Amino acid sequence: MSASPARLSVLDRSPIRRDTSGATALRETVAFAREAETLGYHRFWVSEHHSVPGVAGSAPTVLAAAVASATSRIRVGTGGVMLPNHRPLVVAEQFGVLESLFPGRIDMGLGRSVGFTDGVRRALGHGKEDAADFGDRVRELLGFFGGAQTAYPGVHAIPAEGLRVPPFVLATGAGADLAAELGLPLVIGQIRGEAAMIEAITRYRDGFRPSVFAPAPYVVVSTAVAVADTAPAARRLLVPEAWSTVYSRSHGVFPPLSPPDEILALPMTARERERLDAALDTQIHGTAPEVLSRLSALAARTGADEFLFTTATHDPADRLATYRALAPAHEFSA
């Protein structure tokens, strides 16, 4: 468990606002990465989502290359590449290219999710069953970097072979066990609630086997954050993404982000209102002192070595204000 201040990092999904385009969202991600570097954040990660109207981040290694090109110091990676959607050889080659072009700055975050709908999964050529062999795919991928790939004699991941790209497992319960077994850093959030997250972190630490990738357990806690002059104003900043998530559960599609005041004026069912409130209650928001206090408490409960912040507001200026307020001059000791 960490006894030193937790590092602070950023995950950006390139959210599309209702009045903008995917191209604008991607350019805003690159500009946001430059700001995050200036503010002293440790990493800047991008995500993989397919056929999501409200998210432009569909090709994380391509976007990571753009972010790394636009910055000079901050670590750049994926949160994450969804390994069931890809062949490990191709993923190894992509990260080998990134590491070759931006040595010492690339992270390889790996997730086990597949497409959100049957149509997306068919288009990707993968079904839900492909997530079941996530562990084998991770092992195969790591083998390509080490050159110890026995399943395909004579096959080499060039230029990845021999390079060291730090791998991370994006996980809930089962993924935490895999990260412990392979000796990999764990990235985890509160998708199933804080109690389940802490139980998975405890299991990860108890079962961790040191490896060449990590000599000791390393936990990155992912959480949404928002800072404003008042707590209600900060809560409103998180409404657009929370509502799009609630809407997707009812309608099967995650829409572009709308202004929070418009969303709050919508006629919602009691179930939708309940889900929206529940989503917002799990996210950290408030004035700067309130958010700093909650983060310190969360660091104490989880022993987090690092926080991975995400903030999908409708106004990018509000997002940037949050990250300025939480810049890594602050410490969150476990």
Residue pairs with C-beta under 8 A, 6 or more apart in sequence:
1 205
1 303
1 334
2 219
2 299
2 303
2 304
2 305
2 333
2 334
3 333
3 334
4 333
5 331
5 332
5 333
6 299
6 304
6 305
6 306
6 307
6 331
6 332
6 333
6 334
7 42
7 43
7 305
7 306
7 307
7 328
8 41
8 42
8 306
8 307
8 309
8 326
8 327
8 328
8 330
8 332
9 41
9 42
9 43
9 44
9 45
9 75
9 220
9 306
9 307
9 308
9 309
10 32
10 33
10 36
10 41
10 43
10 44
10 45
10 308
10 309
10 310
10 323
11 45
11 46
11 47
11 79
11 222
11 308
11 309
11 310
12 29
12 32
12 33
12 44
12 45
12 46
12 47
12 57
12 310
13 46
13 47
13 49
13 55
13 57
13 310
13 312
14 22
14 25
14 26
14 28
14 29
14 46
14 47
14 55
14 56
14 57
14 63
15 25
15 54
15 55
15 56
15 240
15 241
15 256
15 257
15 312
16 22
16 24
16 25
16 53
16 54
16 55
16 56
16 256
16 257
17 24
17 25
17 256
17 257
17 258
17 314
18 255
18 256
18 257
18 258
18 259
20 256
22 56
23 56
25 55
25 56
25 57
26 56
26 57
26 63
26 66
28 316
29 46
29 56
29 57
29 63
29 67
30 66
30 67
30 70
32 44
32 316
32 319
32 320
33 44
33 67
33 70
33 71
33 74
33 76
34 70
34 71
35 320
35 323
36 44
36 74
36 323
37 44
37 71
37 72
37 73
37 74
39 323
39 324
39 327
39 328
40 327
40 328
40 329
41 74
41 323
41 327
41 328
42 74
42 75
42 306
42 328
43 74
43 75
43 76
43 77
43 107
43 306
43 308
44 67
44 71
44 74
44 75
44 76
44 77
45 76
45 77
45 78
45 79
45 80
45 107
45 109
45 308
46 57
46 60
46 63
46 64
46 67
46 77
46 78
46 79
47 55
47 57
47 60
47 78
47 79
47 80
48 57
48 58
48 59
48 60
48 78
48 80
48 81
48 82
48 85
48 111
49 55
49 57
49 58
49 116
49 254
50 58
50 85
50 115
50 116
50 120
50 123
50 124
51 115
51 116
51 117
51 119
51 120
51 123
52 58
52 116
52 253
52 254
53 253
53 254
53 255
53 256
54 244
54 254
54 255
54 256
54 257
55 254
57 63
60 78
60 79
60 80
60 81
61 78
61 81
61 91
61 94
61 95
61 98
64 76
64 77
64 78
64 98
64 106
65 97
65 98
65 101
67 76
68 76
68 98
68 101
68 102
68 105
68 106
69 102
73 105
74 105
75 105
75 106
75 107
76 98
76 102
76 105
76 106
76 107
77 106
77 107
77 108
77 109
77 168
78 107
78 108
78 109
78 110
79 109
79 111
79 170
79 187
79 222
79 308
80 108
80 109
80 110
80 111
80 168
80 170
80 187
81 91
81 108
81 109
81 110
81 111
82 111
82 112
82 113
82 114
83 91
83 110
83 111
83 112
83 134
83 137
83 138
83 141
84 112
84 113
84 114
84 126
84 130
84 131
84 133
84 134
84 137
85 114
85 115
85 124
85 126
85 130
88 137
88 138
88 140
88 141
88 144
89 144
89 152
89 155
89 157
91 108
91 141
92 141
92 144
92 145
92 157
92 160
93 157
93 158
93 159
93 160
95 106
95 108
95 160
95 165
96 145
96 157
96 158
96 159
96 160
96 161
96 163
96 165
97 159
97 160
98 106
98 165
99 106
99 160
99 163
99 164
99 165
100 159
100 163
106 165
106 166
107 165
107 166
107 168
108 165
108 166
108 167
108 168
109 167
109 168
109 170
109 187
110 138
110 141
110 167
110 168
110 169
110 170
111 170
112 131
112 134
112 170
112 171
112 175
113 131
114 121
114 124
114 126
114 127
114 128
114 130
114 131
115 121
115 123
115 124
115 126
116 248
116 252
116 254
117 252
121 127
121 128
134 175
134 178
135 178
135 181
138 167
138 169
138 178
138 182
138 184
139 182
140 149
140 151
141 167
142 167
142 182
143 149
143 150
143 151
144 156
144 157
144 160
144 161
145 157
145 160
145 161
145 162
145 163
145 164
145 165
146 161
147 156
147 161
147 162
149 155
149 156
149 157
166 185
166 213
167 184
167 185
167 213
168 184
168 185
168 186
168 187
168 220
169 175
169 176
169 178
169 179
169 182
169 184
169 185
169 186
169 187
170 187
170 188
171 178
171 179
171 186
171 187
171 188
171 200
172 188
172 191
172 192
172 196
172 200
173 192
173 196
173 199
173 200
173 203
175 186
175 188
176 186
176 188
176 200
176 201
176 203
176 204
177 203
177 204
177 207
178 184
179 185
179 186
179 204
180 186
180 203
180 204
180 205
180 206
180 207
180 208
180 209
180 217
181 207
181 209
182 209
182 211
182 213
183 208
183 209
183 210
183 211
183 212
183 213
183 214
184 211
184 213
184 214
185 213
185 214
185 218
185 219
185 220
186 201
186 204
186 217
186 218
186 219
186 220
187 220
187 222
187 308
188 197
188 200
188 201
188 219
188 220
188 221
188 222
189 197
189 221
189 222
189 223
190 196
190 197
190 223
190 282
191 197
193 282
194 282
194 301
197 221
197 302
198 301
198 302
201 219
201 302
201 303
204 217
204 219
205 217
205 219
205 303
208 216
208 217
210 216
218 305
218 306
219 302
219 303
219 304
219 305
219 306
220 304
220 305
220 306
220 307
220 308
221 298
221 299
221 302
221 304
221 306
221 307
221 308
222 307
222 308
222 309
222 310
223 283
223 284
223 298
223 307
223 308
223 309
223 310
224 238
224 241
224 283
224 284
224 285
224 309
224 310
224 311
224 312
225 283
225 284
225 285
225 291
225 295
225 309
225 310
225 311
225 322
225 326
226 234
226 235
226 237
226 238
226 283
226 284
226 285
226 291
226 311
226 313
226 318
226 322
227 234
227 285
227 286
227 287
227 288
227 291
227 321
227 322
227 325
227 326
228 234
228 236
228 237
228 285
228 286
228 287
228 318
228 321
228 322
229 287
230 287
231 285
231 286
231 287
231 290
234 285
234 286
234 287
234 291
235 280
235 285
236 260
236 261
236 264
237 260
237 285
237 311
237 313
237 318
237 319
237 322
238 280
238 283
238 285
238 311
238 312
238 313
239 260
239 263
239 264
239 276
239 280
240 257
240 258
240 259
240 260
240 263
240 312
240 313
240 314
241 257
241 312
241 313
242 276
242 279
242 280
242 283
243 258
243 263
243 276
244 254
244 255
244 256
244 257
245 254
245 279
246 272
246 275
246 276
246 279
247 253
247 254
247 255
247 272
248 254
248 255
249 275
250 272
257 312
257 313
257 314
258 314
259 314
260 314
268 276
284 291
284 294
284 295
284 298
285 291
286 294
288 325
288 326
291 325
291 326
292 326
292 330
292 332
295 307
295 326
295 330
295 332
296 332
296 333
298 304
298 307
298 332
299 307
299 332
299 333
299 334
300 333
300 334
302 334
303 334
304 332
304 334
305 334
307 332
309 323
309 326
311 319
311 322
311 323
312 319
313 319
313 322
